[in-house]
Amino acid sequence: MQPVPTRFAFQMVVVTPLLLTACSTEKNDVKPAGPPPVLVTVAPVVQASRPVTIQAMGNAEACHAVAIKSRVDGEIVKAHFVDGQEVRQGEPLFDLDDRPFQYRLRQLKANLERDLALLENARAKEHRQTVLNKQNLSSEETLAGMIATRQAAEATVASDRAALAEGELQLTFTRIAAPITGMAGRILIQPGNLVKANDTNPLVTLQQMDPICVTFTVAESHLAEIRDHHAKTPLTLEIQPNRGNGPSVPGTLLSLDNLVDRQTGTIRLKAQAANGDRQLWPGLFVTLKLKLTERPDALVIPARAVQTGSSGPFVYVVKNDLSVESRPLTIAQEDKDEIVIASGVSAGENVVTVGQWRLKPGAKVEIAQGSPDNKANKEPQASK
């Protein structure tokens, strides 16, 4: 092989560094690619009227509960109902043995008839003595004695009639009727047992089921606004039984307690609700929302959009360039599915509802297609 000419070799040496320099410059001019946009779901900030509510927990209870007791002594001979049966006011519950009261009533009637006869005799004697006195055939003292005898007989008859009325009343007490419409509990004293008048233990307890009442407590800080709104119009509330499972029951606030509990700083309230379908049961734990008034033009966002940071609640707002901005929030009211915002966002802005954990301020996002939130968001974006 022939050797390369010296001049050609020198040219190759010179050209090679130039090529290396050009390649190096080309590499430095290429910028590194940024992270891909984060796929998120968004929802618009909606401006709408929302009720101002206070959430609380409480218990359902019978508006009227009666412990049934006997008003006379006697033996229970019959129960007209079974455990858990609903009874109407005036319907019979228990029958006591009424034979002693029947016998007593006959005796009282006989006493009355005897004393009526004595009264008639006393009146006749008084009449004859009056005639004799007018003829000056008898003294005034004898007439005064006859008048006193007649008055004593009248008093005896009046006493007999009162005793007879009491005996008839005692006889009616041998049939114990329901004083209210409600549901009977377990029969505590069965037929065949002897009972005493107004004994310590009741025969059964009746609980009124419809309407039913709900008692609950709220913080004393709400007392002033509740009193103000309740004075203007009856306040309504939504009662949620079964720990949020099932439809809510509408109710009306009845009263506020006259004392704030010093230990807990709360005040007890009482509401009433129709309970025809028996959704509420005495003793049942319930959650409820007491409506005070309406908040017009409230800013509403889905509850799942709100995150909690070291400085409090915040949301990610999607800007026009599809980058996100972290916004601290002031929450006016929280609900199960939505939150009313006092400040932090504006109507028409879009907040991230899914995918927040992958975001940081300034990150680029891609809005997921076909999601319910994105469909709802299309019209506000077009208006921009």
C-alpha positions in Angstrom: 0.0 0.0 0.0 1.3 3.4 -0.9 1.7 6.0 1.9 -0.8 8.8 2.1 0.5 12.1 1.0 1.5 14.4 3.9 -0.6 17.3 2.8 -3.8 15.1 2.6 -3.1 13.7 6.0 -2.8 17.1 7.5 -6.2 18.1 6.0 -7.8 15.0 7.6 -6.5 15.9 11.0 -7.8 19.4 10.7 -11.2 18.5 9.5 -11.9 15.9 12.2 -11.9 18.3 15.2 -14.3 20.6 13.2 -16.7 17.7 12.8 -16.6 16.9 16.4 -17.2 20.5 17.4 -20.3 20.7 15.1 -21.7 17.5 16.5 -21.2 18.8 20.1 -23.0 22.1 19.3 -25.9 20.2 17.7 -26.4 18.1 20.9 -26.4 21.2 23.2 -29.1 22.9 21.1 -31.7 20.1 21.8 -33.8 20.8 24.9 -34.8 17.9 27.2 -38.5 16.9 26.9 -40.7 17.8 30.0 -43.0 15.4 31.9 -46.2 14.4 30.1 -49.4 16.1 31.1 -51.4 14.5 33.9 -54.7 13.0 33.0 -57.4 14.6 35.3 -61.1 15.0 35.7 -62.5 18.5 36.3 -65.7 20.1 37.3 -66.9 23.7 37.0 -67.4 26.0 40.0 -71.2 26.4 39.9 -73.1 29.5 41.2 -76.5 28.5 42.5 -78.9 29.0 45.4 -78.2 26.7 48.4 -79.8 26.4 51.8 -77.9 27.4 54.9 -78.0 24.4 57.1 -76.7 23.1 60.4 -75.8 19.4 60.6 -76.4 17.5 63.8 -77.0 14.1 65.3 -79.8 13.0 67.5 -82.3 10.3 68.4 -85.9 9.7 67.5 -88.3 9.4 70.4 -92.0 9.2 71.0 -93.7 12.6 71.3 -96.0 10.9 73.8 -95.2 7.8 75.8 -97.6 6.4 78.5 -96.9 3.8 81.2 -100.2 2.0 81.6 -101.0 1.3 85.3 -104.2 0.1 87.0 -106.2 2.6 89.0 -107.8 -0.1 91.2 -106.8 -3.3 92.8 -107.8 -6.5 91.2 -106.9 -9.5 89.1 -106.1 -9.2 85.4 -108.5 -11.5 83.6 -107.9 -10.6 79.9 -105.5 -8.7 77.6 -107.0 -7.4 74.4 -103.7 -7.1 72.5 -100.4 -8.8 71.9 -96.8 -7.5 72.2 -95.9 -4.9 69.6 -99.5 -4.3 68.5 -100.6 -0.8 67.4 -103.7 0.3 69.3 -106.0 3.3 68.8 -107.1 5.7 71.5 -110.0 4.3 73.5 -109.5 0.7 72.5 -109.5 -1.8 75.5 -106.1 -3.1 76.7 -106.9 -5.1 79.9 -109.9 -6.3 81.8 -109.8 -6.7 85.6 -112.1 -8.9 87.6 -115.1 -6.5 88.2 -117.2 -8.7 90.5 -116.1 -7.0 93.7 -117.0 -3.7 92.2 -120.4 -4.9 91.0 -121.2 -6.1 94.5 -120.1 -2.8 96.0 -122.2 -0.9 93.5 -125.4 -2.9 94.5 -124.7 -2.1 98.2 -124.4 1.6 97.4 -127.6 1.6 95.5 -129.4 -0.1 98.4 -128.0 2.5 100.8 -129.3 5.3 98.6 -132.8 3.8 98.4 -132.9 3.4 102.2 -131.8 6.9 102.9 -134.2 8.3 100.3 -137.0 6.6 102.2 -135.8 8.1 105.5 -135.7 11.5 103.8 -139.3 11.2 102.6 -140.3 10.3 106.2 -138.4 13.3 107.6 -140.0 15.7 105.1 -143.5 14.3 106.0 -142.8 14.8 109.7 -141.6 18.3 109.1 -144.7 19.1 107.1 -147.0 17.9 109.9 -145.1 19.7 112.5 -145.3 22.9 110.5 -149.1 22.6 110.3 -149.3 22.0 114.1 -147.1 24.9 114.8 -149.3 27.3 112.7 -152.3 26.1 114.9 -150.2 26.8 118.0 -150.4 23.1 118.9 -146.7 22.6 118.9 -143.6 24.4 120.1 -141.0 26.1 117.9 -138.3 23.9 119.4 -140.0 20.7 118.1 -140.3 22.2 114.6 -136.6 23.1 114.6 -135.7 19.5 115.5 -137.8 18.2 112.6 -136.1 20.6 110.2 -132.6 19.5 111.4 -133.7 15.8 110.9 -134.8 16.5 107.3 -131.6 18.4 106.5 -129.5 15.5 107.9 -131.4 13.1 105.7 -130.8 15.2 102.6 -127.1 15.3 103.4 -127.0 11.5 103.8 -128.8 11.1 100.4 -126.2 13.4 98.8 -123.4 11.4 100.3 -125.0 8.2 99.1 -125.2 9.6 95.6 -121.6 10.6 95.6 -120.6 7.2 96.8 -122.7 5.6 94.1 -121.0 7.8 91.4 -117.6 6.8 92.8 -118.6 3.1 92.7 -119.7 3.4 89.1 -116.4 5.2 88.3 -114.4 2.4 90.1 -116.3 -0.1 88.0 -115.2 1.6 84.8 -111.5 1.4 85.9 -111.7 -2.4 85.7 -111.5 -2.0 81.9 -108.2 -0.3 81.0 -108.3 1.5 77.7 -105.6 3.1 75.6 -105.2 6.8 76.4 -103.3 7.5 73.2 -102.9 6.0 69.7 -99.6 4.2 69.6 -97.6 0.9 69.6 -97.7 -1.3 72.7 -94.5 -2.8 74.0 -94.1 -6.0 75.8 -96.8 -7.0 78.3 -95.1 -6.8 81.6 -97.8 -8.3 83.8 -99.7 -11.1 82.3 -103.4 -12.1 82.9 -103.9 -14.0 86.1 -101.7 -11.7 88.2 -103.0 -9.4 90.9 -102.3 -5.7 90.5 -102.5 -2.8 92.8 -103.7 0.7 92.1 -100.9 2.9 90.8 -98.3 0.2 91.3 -94.6 0.9 90.7 -94.4 -1.4 87.7 -96.6 -0.6 84.6 -98.7 -3.2 82.8 -97.3 -2.1 79.4 -95.9 1.1 77.8 -97.4 2.8 74.8 -95.3 4.8 72.4 -96.8 7.2 69.9 -95.4 6.5 66.5 -97.0 9.0 64.2 -96.1 11.8 64.5 -92.7 11.1 66.1 -90.2 13.5 67.6 -86.5 13.9 67.3 -84.2 15.5 69.9 -80.7 16.7 69.0 -78.1 19.2 70.2 -76.2 22.0 68.4 -73.4 24.2 69.5 -74.4 27.2 71.6 -72.8 29.4 68.9 -75.8 28.7 66.6 -78.3 29.7 69.2 -78.8 33.3 68.2 -79.3 32.6 64.5 -81.6 29.7 65.2 -83.8 31.9 67.5 -83.8 34.7 64.9 -84.9 32.5 62.0 -87.3 30.4 64.1 -89.1 33.6 65.3 -89.8 34.6 61.6 -91.0 31.2 60.2 -91.1 27.6 61.4 -87.7 26.0 60.5 -87.6 22.7 58.6 -85.1 19.9 58.6 -84.2 16.7 56.8 -83.9 13.7 59.0 -81.7 10.8 57.8 -82.3 7.5 59.5 -80.3 4.3 59.2 -77.0 6.1 59.1 -77.6 7.7 55.7 -79.2 4.6 54.0 -82.6 5.3 52.6 -84.7 8.4 51.9 -84.7 11.4 54.3 -87.8 12.3 56.4 -88.9 16.0 56.5 -89.6 17.5 59.9 -90.4 20.8 61.6 -88.6 22.4 64.5 -90.9 22.5 67.6 -88.9 24.0 70.4 -85.6 25.0 71.9 -84.6 24.0 75.4 -84.5 26.8 78.0 -81.0 26.0 79.2 -77.6 25.7 77.6 -75.6 22.7 78.9 -72.5 24.2 80.6 -70.4 21.1 80.4 -70.8 20.5 76.6 -71.6 24.1 75.4 -74.6 22.8 73.5 -78.4 23.4 73.5 -81.0 20.7 73.0 -83.7 21.1 70.3 -86.8 19.2 69.5 -88.4 18.5 66.1 -91.5 16.6 64.9 -92.0 14.6 61.8 -94.7 12.5 60.1 -94.0 8.8 60.4 -96.7 7.0 58.6 -94.3 4.6 56.9 -92.4 4.0 60.2 -89.0 5.0 58.9 -88.3 6.5 62.4 -88.4 4.4 65.5 -88.1 5.5 69.2 -84.5 5.4 70.2 -83.2 5.3 66.7 -79.9 7.2 66.0 -80.4 9.8 63.2 -78.4 12.5 61.4 -80.2 15.6 60.3 -79.8 19.0 58.6 -81.6 22.0 60.0 -82.4 24.6 57.3 -82.1 28.2 58.5 -82.4 30.2 55.3 -81.3 30.3 51.6 -77.9 31.5 50.4 -78.4 33.0 46.9 -75.5 32.8 44.4 -73.5 30.3 46.4 -70.2 29.0 44.9 -70.5 25.2 44.8 -67.9 22.6 44.0 -67.8 18.8 44.4 -66.6 17.6 47.8 -64.0 15.3 46.2 -62.2 18.3 44.7 -61.2 19.6 48.1 -57.8 18.6 49.5 -56.3 19.2 52.9 -52.8 20.6 53.3 -50.7 22.0 56.1 -52.4 25.4 55.7 -55.9 24.1 55.4 -58.2 23.1 52.5 -57.3 23.9 48.9 -58.1 22.9 45.4 -56.3 22.7 42.1 -57.7 25.2 39.5 -57.1 24.5 35.8 -56.0 27.7 34.0 -56.5 28.5 30.3 -53.1 27.1 29.4 -54.0 23.8 31.0 -51.6 24.3 33.9 -52.9 24.0 37.5 -52.8 26.5 40.3 -53.2 25.7 44.0 -55.9 27.8 45.7 -56.6 28.0 49.5 -60.3 27.9 50.3 -62.6 29.3 52.9 -65.4 26.8 53.3 -68.9 28.2 54.2 -70.7 24.9 54.4 -70.0 21.2 53.9 -72.3 18.5 52.6 -72.0 14.9 51.7 -71.4 15.4 48.0 -70.7 19.2 47.6 -69.1 22.1 49.4 -70.2 25.7 49.5 -67.1 28.0 49.2 -67.0 31.4 50.8 -63.7 32.5 49.1 -60.9 31.0 47.0 -62.5 30.3 43.6 -64.8 32.1 41.2 -67.8 31.0 39.2 -67.0 29.3 35.9 -63.5 28.2 36.9 -62.6 24.5 36.7 -61.3 22.5 39.6 -59.7 19.1 39.5 -61.8 16.3 41.0 -59.8 13.2 40.1 -56.0 13.0 39.9 -54.9 15.6 42.4 -52.3 13.4 44.1 -50.1 13.6 41.0 -50.2 17.4 40.7 -48.2 20.2 41.9 -48.6 24.0 41.2 -47.7 24.7 37.6 -48.1 21.1 36.3 -49.7 20.6 32.9 -52.9 18.5 32.7 -55.0 16.7 30.2 -58.7 16.7 30.8 -60.2 13.2 30.5 -62.7 12.8 27.7 -66.1 11.3 28.3 -66.2 11.8 32.1 -69.3 13.3 33.6 -67.3 16.2 35.0 -65.7 16.9 31.7 -69.0 16.9 29.9 -70.4 19.4 32.3 -67.3 21.5 31.8 -67.4 21.8 28.1 -69.9 24.7 27.9 -67.9 26.9 30.4 -64.7 26.3 28.5 -66.4 27.3 25.2 -67.6 30.5 26.7 -64.1 31.5 27.6 
